[in-house]
């Protein structure tokens, strides 16, 4: 449809009835040229229960950005990936769009509450239930072992995720140990530098899928996430934090380090947000930390396509600040971009 048609539908309060369903969905809007033909503030769009996909080539005029949730080229692999996400998990896709639309106006604390509440609702929904029923749980062979290694040298504390056999997947035990280490930093002003790293071939492949949905109910899980929140603690000490990423950095393995003041990656890094295919949204603070770096449109692109990006792309977007390559000159982070290309 055209932008003018969407604007007319929004102004007449008919957009929800005309385009949305009880399970969510998406509409595509052709964009281009020198901006929308009709001015419209973002306010009326924030509560529309569907994903608005902007179709256009090249860098869009900034005036298009309030109108859409994500921008892709027509007939592209990215558009087809978004179509699959919305078709297979319309509730999660729509919930993500709604959550991100308000991300600019929220504090970190409010953003984490909104994200966790949305995550909890989706945990009680049919899309997550379908994924959980189809995904076998694996036995945990490293019960009782330390998940996080902490080492202090002078005013520097190095926090290392130490579960390499499971690609440093974040389970409840790792979350709690990480919270303990971050709380130590918050309480000890003599610690002025924090390095966050991961042991093994990957920094962190995300949350431990075997634990997803193991709380008694989504409401309890919501309160636990707020009480034991590495994201909240990282945000509080962010000026001290340098994250060193390598290999796979997926889900929480991207969401948490994005809070840091500086993110340095090796050339083999791969970054992505795979939660939509589970019927969920990012739940480790990613709808707060990642839009702060790259804007809501590119955050939506990562989550809705499910694609991973490499180091040079992440550097160009501002998702990382430096590629650490010993035989190349270290590159400064460019100015952060704010749309979803």
C-alpha positions as CSV (number, residue, x, y, z in Angstrom):
1,X,0.0,0.0,0.0
2,X,1.0,3.6,-0.3
3,X,2.1,5.8,2.7
4,X,-0.9,8.1,2.0
5,X,-3.3,5.2,2.3
6,X,-1.7,4.2,5.7
7,X,-1.8,7.8,6.9
8,X,-5.5,8.1,5.9
9,X,-6.4,4.9,7.6
10,X,-4.6,6.0,10.8
11,X,-6.2,9.4,10.8
12,X,-9.7,7.8,10.4
13,X,-8.9,5.3,13.2
14,X,-9.6,2.5,10.8
15,X,-6.1,1.0,10.5
16,X,-6.5,-1.7,13.2
17,X,-9.8,-2.9,11.8
18,X,-8.6,-2.8,8.2
19,X,-5.2,-4.4,8.5
20,X,-4.7,-6.3,11.8
21,X,-5.9,-9.6,13.0
22,X,-6.2,-11.0,16.5
23,X,-2.8,-12.7,16.1
24,X,-1.0,-9.7,14.6
25,X,0.5,-9.5,11.1
26,X,2.2,-7.1,8.8
27,X,1.6,-4.6,6.0
28,X,4.1,-3.4,3.4
29,X,4.4,0.3,2.6
30,X,6.2,1.6,-0.5
31,X,8.6,4.4,0.5
32,X,11.0,6.6,-1.4
33,X,11.6,10.0,-2.7
34,X,11.9,13.1,-0.5
35,X,9.7,11.9,2.4
36,X,6.1,11.0,3.1
37,X,3.5,12.9,1.1
38,X,1.5,13.6,4.3
39,X,3.1,14.6,7.6
40,X,2.3,12.3,10.5
41,X,3.7,12.1,14.0
42,X,4.7,8.8,15.4
43,X,2.1,8.9,18.2
44,X,-0.9,7.5,16.3
45,X,1.2,4.7,14.9
46,X,2.6,3.4,18.2
47,X,-0.3,1.2,19.1
48,X,-1.2,-0.3,15.7
49,X,-1.0,-4.1,16.2
50,X,0.9,-5.1,13.1
51,X,4.4,-4.8,11.7
52,X,4.9,-1.9,9.2
53,X,7.5,-2.9,6.6
54,X,8.9,-0.1,4.5
55,X,9.9,-1.2,1.0
56,X,12.5,1.0,-0.6
57,X,16.0,1.0,-2.1
58,X,19.0,3.0,-0.9
59,X,19.2,5.2,2.2
60,X,15.7,6.4,3.1
61,X,14.8,10.0,3.8
62,X,14.7,10.3,7.6
63,X,11.1,11.5,7.4
64,X,10.1,8.0,6.5
65,X,11.4,6.5,9.7
66,X,8.6,7.3,12.1
67,X,6.1,5.6,9.7
68,X,7.7,2.1,9.5
69,X,9.2,-0.5,11.8
70,X,11.8,-1.9,9.5
71,X,13.1,-1.1,6.0
72,X,14.1,-3.6,3.3
73,X,14.4,-3.7,-0.4
74,X,11.5,-5.2,-2.4
75,X,11.9,-8.8,-3.5
76,X,15.0,-9.3,-1.3
77,X,16.1,-12.2,0.9
78,X,15.5,-9.9,3.9
79,X,11.9,-9.3,2.9
80,X,11.3,-13.0,2.5
81,X,12.8,-13.7,5.9
82,X,10.5,-11.1,7.5
83,X,7.5,-12.7,5.7
84,X,8.4,-16.0,7.2
85,X,8.8,-14.6,10.7
86,X,5.5,-12.8,10.5
87,X,3.7,-15.9,9.0
88,X,5.1,-18.4,11.5
89,X,5.2,-16.1,14.6
90,X,2.8,-13.2,14.0
91,X,2.3,-12.5,17.7
92,X,6.0,-12.3,18.5
93,X,6.8,-10.2,15.4
94,X,4.0,-7.8,16.2
95,X,4.9,-7.6,19.9
96,X,8.5,-6.8,18.9
97,X,7.4,-3.9,16.7
98,X,5.1,-2.5,19.4
99,X,7.9,-2.8,22.0
100,X,10.5,-1.0,19.8
101,X,8.2,1.8,18.8
102,X,8.4,3.2,22.3
103,X,12.0,2.5,23.0
104,X,13.2,6.0,22.4
105,X,11.1,7.5,25.1
106,X,11.9,5.0,27.9
107,X,14.5,5.0,30.6
108,X,16.6,1.8,30.9
109,X,14.6,0.7,33.9
110,X,11.3,1.2,32.2
111,X,12.6,-0.4,29.0
112,X,13.6,-3.5,30.9
113,X,10.2,-3.8,32.6
114,X,8.4,-3.4,29.3
115,X,10.6,-6.0,27.6
116,X,10.2,-8.5,30.4
117,X,6.5,-8.1,30.5
118,X,6.2,-8.6,26.8
119,X,8.5,-11.6,27.0
120,X,6.3,-13.1,29.7
121,X,3.1,-12.6,27.7
122,X,4.7,-14.4,24.8
123,X,5.8,-17.3,27.0
124,X,2.2,-17.9,27.7
125,X,1.3,-17.8,24.0
126,X,0.8,-20.5,21.3
127,X,4.0,-19.7,19.3
128,X,6.4,-20.3,22.2
129,X,4.3,-23.4,23.2
130,X,4.7,-24.8,19.7
131,X,8.4,-24.3,19.7
132,X,8.9,-25.7,23.2
133,X,6.8,-28.9,22.4
134,X,8.9,-29.5,19.2
135,X,12.3,-28.9,20.9
136,X,13.8,-31.6,23.1
137,X,15.6,-30.7,26.2
138,X,19.2,-31.9,26.6
139,X,20.6,-33.2,29.9
140,X,22.9,-30.7,31.7
141,X,26.3,-32.4,32.2
142,X,28.0,-29.5,33.9
143,X,25.7,-29.0,36.9
144,X,27.5,-27.6,39.9
145,X,30.5,-26.2,37.9
146,X,31.3,-22.5,37.9
147,X,29.8,-20.6,35.0
148,X,31.7,-17.3,35.5
149,X,35.3,-16.8,36.2
150,X,36.3,-13.5,37.9
151,X,39.9,-12.2,38.0
152,X,41.1,-8.9,39.5
153,X,44.3,-7.1,38.6
154,X,44.7,-3.7,40.2
155,X,41.7,-1.6,39.3
156,X,40.6,-4.0,36.5
157,X,38.1,-6.9,36.9
158,X,37.9,-9.4,34.1
159,X,34.6,-11.4,34.0
160,X,34.7,-14.4,31.8
161,X,31.8,-16.6,30.7
162,X,33.2,-20.1,31.4
163,X,30.8,-22.7,30.0
164,X,32.5,-23.4,26.6
165,X,31.1,-26.9,26.2
166,X,27.6,-25.2,25.8
167,X,29.0,-22.3,23.9
168,X,28.6,-20.2,27.0
169,X,24.8,-20.4,26.9
170,X,23.3,-18.4,29.7
171,X,21.4,-20.6,32.2
172,X,20.1,-19.6,35.6
173,X,23.3,-20.5,37.3
174,X,25.4,-18.3,34.9
175,X,22.9,-15.5,35.2
176,X,23.2,-15.5,39.0
177,X,27.0,-15.7,39.0
178,X,27.1,-12.9,36.5
179,X,24.9,-10.8,38.7
180,X,27.2,-11.4,41.7
181,X,30.2,-10.3,39.7
182,X,28.5,-7.2,38.4
183,X,27.2,-6.3,41.9
184,X,30.7,-6.5,43.2
185,X,31.7,-3.8,40.6
186,X,28.7,-1.6,41.5
187,X,29.7,-1.8,45.2
188,X,33.4,-1.3,44.9
189,X,34.4,2.1,43.5
190,X,38.1,1.0,43.4
191,X,37.2,-1.2,40.4
192,X,37.4,1.3,37.5
193,X,37.7,-1.1,34.5
194,X,35.6,-4.1,33.7
195,X,36.4,-6.5,30.8
196,X,33.7,-9.0,29.8
197,X,34.9,-12.0,27.8
198,X,33.9,-15.5,26.9
199,X,35.9,-18.8,27.0
200,X,36.1,-21.1,24.1
201,X,35.2,-20.7,20.4
202,X,32.2,-18.4,21.0
203,X,31.6,-15.5,23.3
204,X,28.0,-16.6,23.9
205,X,25.4,-18.4,21.8
206,X,22.5,-16.9,23.8
207,X,20.2,-18.2,26.5
208,X,20.2,-21.9,27.4
209,X,17.3,-23.2,25.3
210,X,16.9,-26.2,27.6
211,X,15.8,-23.9,30.4
212,X,13.3,-21.8,28.4
213,X,9.9,-22.1,29.9
214,X,10.9,-24.0,33.0
215,X,9.5,-21.5,35.5
216,X,6.2,-22.3,37.1
217,X,4.4,-19.6,35.2
218,X,5.3,-16.5,33.0
219,X,4.4,-14.1,35.8
220,X,6.9,-15.6,38.2
221,X,9.5,-15.7,35.4
222,X,8.9,-11.9,34.8
223,X,9.6,-11.0,38.4
224,X,12.7,-13.2,38.5
225,X,14.1,-11.5,35.4
226,X,13.6,-8.1,37.0
227,X,15.1,-9.2,40.3
228,X,18.1,-11.0,38.9
229,X,19.0,-8.8,35.9
230,X,22.5,-8.7,34.5
231,X,21.2,-6.1,32.0
232,X,20.2,-3.7,34.8
233,X,23.6,-4.1,36.5
234,X,25.5,-3.7,33.3
235,X,23.6,-0.5,32.5
236,X,24.5,0.9,35.9
237,X,28.2,0.3,35.5
238,X,28.4,0.8,31.7
239,X,31.0,3.5,31.6
240,X,33.5,1.0,33.1
241,X,32.7,-1.9,30.8
242,X,34.6,-3.1,27.7
243,X,33.1,-6.3,26.1
244,X,35.4,-8.4,23.9
245,X,33.4,-10.5,21.5
246,X,34.3,-13.4,19.3
247,X,32.6,-16.2,17.4
248,X,28.9,-16.5,17.9
249,X,27.2,-13.7,19.8
250,X,23.5,-14.4,19.6
251,X,20.5,-13.4,21.7
252,X,21.8,-12.5,25.2
253,X,25.3,-12.9,23.9
254,X,24.7,-9.7,21.9
255,X,22.1,-8.0,24.1
256,X,24.2,-7.9,27.3
257,X,27.6,-6.6,25.9
258,X,25.7,-3.9,23.9
259,X,25.2,-2.1,27.2
260,X,29.0,-1.6,27.6
261,X,30.8,1.6,26.9
262,X,33.0,-0.1,24.3
263,X,32.5,-3.3,22.4
264,X,35.5,-4.9,20.6
265,X,35.2,-7.9,18.3
266,X,37.5,-10.3,16.5
267,X,37.1,-10.7,12.7
268,X,35.2,-14.0,13.1
269,X,32.3,-12.5,15.1
270,X,28.7,-13.3,14.1
271,X,25.9,-11.3,15.7
272,X,22.2,-11.9,15.7
273,X,18.8,-12.0,17.5
274,X,17.1,-15.4,16.9
275,X,14.3,-15.1,19.5
276,X,11.4,-14.5,17.1
277,X,11.6,-18.0,15.7
278,X,11.0,-19.3,19.3
279,X,7.9,-17.2,19.5
280,X,9.6,-14.6,21.8
281,X,11.2,-11.2,21.7
282,X,14.8,-10.5,23.0
283,X,14.6,-10.9,26.7
284,X,18.1,-10.1,28.1
285,X,17.8,-6.3,27.6
286,X,18.3,-6.2,23.9
287,X,15.3,-4.0,23.1
288,X,17.0,-1.4,25.4
289,X,20.7,-1.8,24.6
290,X,20.7,-2.5,20.9
291,X,18.3,0.4,19.8
292,X,20.5,2.7,21.9
293,X,23.4,1.8,19.5
294,X,21.8,1.3,16.1
295,X,18.2,2.5,16.3
296,X,14.9,0.6,16.4
297,X,14.7,-0.1,12.7
298,X,18.0,-2.0,12.5
299,X,17.2,-3.8,15.7
300,X,13.9,-4.9,14.2
301,X,15.8,-6.0,11.0
302,X,18.0,-8.2,13.1
303,X,15.2,-9.8,15.0
304,X,12.6,-10.1,12.2
305,X,15.0,-11.5,9.6
306,X,16.8,-13.7,12.0
307,X,19.9,-13.1,10.0
308,X,23.4,-12.8,11.5
309,X,25.8,-10.0,10.6
310,X,29.5,-9.9,10.4
311,X,32.0,-7.6,12.1
312,X,32.4,-5.0,9.3
313,X,28.6,-4.6,9.1
314,X,28.3,-4.4,12.9
315,X,31.1,-1.8,12.9
316,X,29.4,0.3,10.2
317,X,26.1,0.2,12.1
318,X,27.7,1.1,15.4
319,X,26.8,-2.2,17.0
320,X,30.4,-2.8,17.8
321,X,33.1,-0.1,18.3
322,X,36.2,-1.8,17.0
323,X,37.5,-4.9,15.1
324,X,40.6,-6.2,16.9
325,X,42.8,-7.5,14.1
326,X,46.5,-7.5,14.9
327,X,47.7,-7.1,11.3
328,X,45.3,-4.3,10.5
329,X,45.0,-0.8,11.8
330,X,42.3,-0.6,14.5
331,X,39.2,1.1,13.1
332,X,37.3,3.7,15.1
333,X,33.6,3.3,15.4
334,X,31.7,5.5,12.9
335,X,28.8,7.7,13.9
336,X,25.9,5.6,15.0
337,X,23.2,5.1,12.4
338,X,19.5,5.3,13.2
339,X,17.5,3.4,10.6
340,X,17.0,-0.2,9.6
341,X,19.2,-0.7,6.6
